[in-house]
Amino acid sequence: MRLKADLTLFLISIIWGSAFVAQRVAGQAGGVYIFNGVRYLLAALVVLPFAFRVGRINISAYPRDQFKWMGIAGVFLFLASALQQAGMVYTTAGNAGFITSLYVVLIPMILFLFWREKPHWLFVAAILLAMIGAFLLSTNGKFEIHFGDLLELIGALFWAFHVVVLGKYASKYESMSFSVGQLAVCGLLNLGVGVVVEPMPVFDVNLLFAIAYTAFLSLGLCYTLQIWARRHTPPADAALILSLESVFAVISGWLLLDERLAPLQIAGAVLIFAAVILSQFKEWTSGTIDRDHLVEGR
């Protein structure tokens, strides 16, 4: 069962990594908020039957705090997804994948600044590695920060806030119904902003494929599979396997979009990946990674 769960998580990391290509395609077609709105609302509909299946859709029985934290989680998810998708208009799928993975490194910093939880020295080392890696990946050694990469970095900060909210507060509530709520909030906010600030995109074959791939596979299917897989594998193993998402983003961008990294950018990507692994090393050796510190999909 554990091998099956590990293989499932490996498949999830491939789908999440390749989803950056779909998002890049949508970004090139001008899809940001409306694209996000449609795919997150579709994802909520995908997860909804699973919530019904476990018998947890009973709104009158929900505690009032659940609605509050679903809303807060949805807002952070909206900010993270909007910045990530806006960045995809200007940067590559590989850059977006690696920079987004920095959320893992940023979590201890947020916990220290807002909850006074002192980070382990390994986290400090990981942050330094990640900063150097992000600089090399974005600038190729030249002091010039690319706009798309900057948006992805700010987005990674909001992904980190989102994960902290899940770990600190959302874990008190049933996961399926909570997921439907936060996905719906995120989708509605994206759609509402999109209707106001951006023209309606042309829903051609490429954009429809990007919506379907990310909504049904990256968000809906992978979230549901991850819930099952995390019950049958140690959380440390899960964190390690899912961190491969950034690697598969680069591979997918290279294979499908002919995106290439210069040698210094490759070095930066390696440093970021090393920082992500290092930030989890203390928990990995002790097997105590919080299961809620695993984002449920993009």
C-alpha positions in Angstrom: 0.0 0.0 0.0 2.8 2.4 0.8 4.5 1.8 -2.6 1.2 2.5 -4.3 0.8 5.7 -2.3 4.3 6.8 -3.1 3.7 6.2 -6.8 0.5 8.1 -6.6 2.3 11.1 -5.1 5.0 10.8 -7.8 2.2 11.0 -10.4 0.8 14.0 -8.7 4.1 15.8 -8.8 4.3 15.1 -12.6 0.8 16.5 -13.1 1.5 19.6 -11.0 4.8 20.2 -12.7 3.3 19.8 -16.2 0.4 22.1 -15.2 2.8 25.0 -15.3 3.0 24.4 -19.1 -0.8 24.6 -19.3 -0.8 27.8 -17.3 2.0 29.2 -19.5 -0.1 28.5 -22.6 -3.1 30.3 -20.9 -0.8 33.2 -19.9 0.4 33.6 -23.5 -3.3 33.8 -24.5 -3.9 36.6 -22.0 -5.7 34.4 -19.5 -5.1 35.4 -15.9 -8.2 36.2 -13.7 -10.9 34.8 -15.9 -8.8 31.7 -16.6 -8.2 31.2 -12.9 -11.9 31.9 -12.0 -13.2 29.3 -14.4 -10.7 26.6 -13.5 -11.0 27.0 -9.7 -14.8 27.0 -9.9 -14.7 23.8 -12.1 -12.3 22.3 -9.5 -14.8 23.0 -6.7 -17.4 21.2 -8.7 -15.0 18.3 -9.3 -14.4 17.9 -5.5 -18.0 18.5 -4.5 -19.2 14.9 -5.3 -16.4 13.5 -3.1 -17.6 15.7 -0.3 -21.1 14.4 -0.8 -19.7 10.9 -0.8 -18.3 11.2 2.6 -21.5 12.7 3.8 -20.0 16.0 4.9 -22.2 18.5 2.9 -24.5 19.7 5.6 -24.1 23.5 5.7 -26.3 24.0 8.7 -24.1 21.7 10.8 -20.9 23.6 10.0 -19.4 25.7 12.8 -19.4 29.4 12.1 -15.6 29.5 12.3 -15.3 27.1 9.3 -16.9 29.7 7.0 -14.5 32.3 8.3 -11.4 30.2 7.7 -12.7 28.9 4.3 -13.0 32.6 3.3 -9.5 33.5 4.6 -7.9 30.5 2.9 -9.8 31.3 -0.3 -8.5 34.9 -0.2 -4.9 33.7 0.2 -5.5 31.1 -2.5 -6.8 33.9 -4.8 -3.8 36.2 -4.2 -1.3 33.3 -4.7 -3.0 31.9 -7.8 -3.5 35.4 -9.4 0.1 36.4 -8.9 1.3 33.0 -10.1 -0.8 33.2 -13.3 0.1 36.8 -14.0 3.7 35.9 -13.7 3.2 33.2 -16.2 2.5 35.8 -18.8 6.1 37.0 -18.5 8.2 34.1 -17.4 8.8 30.5 -18.3 7.1 27.4 -16.9 10.4 26.2 -15.4 11.1 29.5 -13.6 7.5 29.6 -12.3 7.8 26.1 -11.0 11.0 26.6 -9.1 10.2 30.0 -7.7 6.8 28.8 -6.5 8.5 26.0 -4.7 10.1 28.6 -2.5 6.9 28.7 -0.5 8.2 25.7 1.5 11.3 27.8 2.5 9.2 30.8 3.4 6.8 29.0 5.8 9.3 29.0 8.7 10.0 32.7 8.2 6.2 33.5 8.4 5.8 31.3 11.4 8.6 33.2 13.1 7.4 36.7 12.2 3.7 36.2 13.0 3.6 33.3 15.5 7.1 33.7 17.1 8.0 30.1 16.3 11.8 30.0 16.3 13.1 28.3 13.1 15.7 25.6 13.1 19.1 26.7 11.8 18.6 24.5 8.8 15.7 26.7 7.7 18.0 29.8 7.9 20.6 28.1 5.7 17.8 27.0 3.3 16.5 30.6 3.0 20.1 31.8 2.2 20.4 29.1 -0.5 17.0 29.9 -1.9 17.8 33.6 -2.2 21.0 32.9 -4.1 19.2 30.3 -6.3 16.3 32.7 -7.1 18.7 35.4 -8.0 20.6 33.2 -10.4 17.5 31.7 -11.9 15.8 35.0 -12.5 18.8 37.1 -13.6 21.3 34.6 -15.0 24.0 36.3 -13.0 23.1 39.9 -14.1 21.5 42.3 -11.6 18.2 42.6 -13.4 15.0 41.1 -11.8 12.5 39.9 -14.3 9.0 41.2 -13.7 7.4 37.7 -14.2 9.8 36.1 -11.7 9.1 38.9 -9.2 5.4 38.2 -9.4 6.1 34.5 -8.9 8.2 35.3 -5.8 5.4 37.4 -4.3 3.0 34.7 -5.2 5.2 32.1 -3.4 4.8 34.3 -0.2 1.0 34.0 -0.4 1.2 30.3 -1.1 3.2 30.0 2.1 0.6 32.0 4.0 -2.1 29.8 2.5 -0.3 26.6 3.7 0.2 28.1 7.2 -3.6 28.9 7.4 -4.3 25.3 6.4 -1.9 23.9 9.0 -3.0 26.3 11.8 -6.7 26.5 11.4 -8.2 24.5 8.5 -7.0 21.2 10.0 -9.7 21.5 12.6 -12.4 21.0 10.0 -13.4 18.2 7.5 -11.0 18.5 4.6 -13.3 17.9 1.6 -16.0 20.4 2.5 -13.3 22.9 3.4 -11.6 22.4 0.1 -14.8 23.0 -1.8 -15.3 26.2 0.1 -11.9 27.7 -0.4 -11.8 26.7 -4.1 -15.2 28.4 -4.7 -14.1 31.6 -2.9 -10.9 31.7 -4.9 -12.7 31.1 -8.2 -15.4 33.7 -7.5 -12.8 36.4 -6.5 -10.7 35.7 -9.6 -13.7 35.7 -11.9 -15.1 38.9 -10.3 -11.7 40.8 -10.7 -11.4 39.4 -14.3 -14.7 40.7 -15.4 -13.8 44.2 -14.3 -10.1 44.5 -15.2 -9.4 42.3 -18.2 -11.0 41.6 -21.6 -12.8 38.3 -22.2 -10.2 35.9 -23.5 -10.8 33.9 -26.6 -11.7 30.4 -25.5 -9.8 28.6 -28.3 -8.7 24.9 -28.1 -5.4 25.7 -26.3 -7.1 27.8 -23.6 -9.9 25.2 -23.1 -7.4 22.5 -22.8 -5.4 24.5 -20.2 -8.6 25.1 -18.2 -9.6 21.4 -18.4 -6.1 20.1 -17.5 -5.6 22.3 -14.5 -9.2 22.1 -13.2 -9.9 18.4 -13.6 -6.4 17.0 -13.1 -4.1 19.4 -11.3 -6.7 20.7 -8.9 -9.6 18.2 -8.7 -8.1 14.8 -9.2 -4.7 15.5 -7.6 -6.2 17.0 -4.5 -8.5 13.9 -4.0 -5.7 11.4 -4.7 -3.3 13.3 -2.4 -5.8 12.9 0.5 -5.8 9.1 0.0 -2.0 8.8 -0.6 -1.0 10.9 2.5 -2.9 8.4 4.7 -0.6 5.5 3.5 2.8 7.1 3.4 4.9 8.9 6.0 4.5 12.7 5.7 8.2 13.2 5.2 8.2 10.9 2.2 5.2 12.8 0.8 7.0 16.2 1.2 10.1 14.9 -0.6 8.2 13.3 -3.5 5.9 16.4 -4.0 8.9 18.7 -4.1 9.8 17.1 -7.4 7.0 19.3 -8.9 9.5 22.0 -9.7 11.8 19.6 -11.5 8.9 18.3 -13.7 7.9 21.9 -14.4 11.3 22.5 -16.0 11.3 19.2 -17.9 7.7 19.8 -19.2 8.7 23.4 -20.3 11.7 22.0 -22.1 9.8 19.1 -23.8 6.6 20.9 -24.7 7.5 24.6 -25.1 11.2 24.3 -25.9 12.2 26.4 -22.9 15.8 26.3 -22.0 17.9 27.4 -19.0 21.4 28.9 -19.2 24.1 27.2 -17.1 23.8 29.8 -14.3 20.0 29.4 -14.3 20.4 25.7 -13.9 22.7 26.3 -11.0 20.1 28.6 -9.5 17.4 25.9 -10.0 19.6 23.3 -8.3 20.2 25.7 -5.3 16.4 26.3 -5.0 15.7 22.5 -5.1 18.5 22.0 -2.5 17.0 24.7 -0.3 13.5 23.0 -0.4 15.0 19.7 0.5 17.2 21.2 3.3 14.2 23.0 4.8 12.5 19.7 5.2 15.5 17.7 6.3 15.0 18.1 10.1 11.4 16.9 9.8 12.4 14.2 7.2 14.9 12.6 9.6 12.4 12.6 12.5 9.3 11.9 10.3 7.3 14.7 11.9 6.3 16.9 9.0 2.9 18.4 9.5 0.6 16.8 7.0 -1.2 20.1 6.5 2.0 21.7 5.3 1.4 20.1 1.9 -0.4 22.3 -0.5 -3.4 20.6 -2.2 -2.7 21.6 -5.7 -2.5 24.5 -8.1 
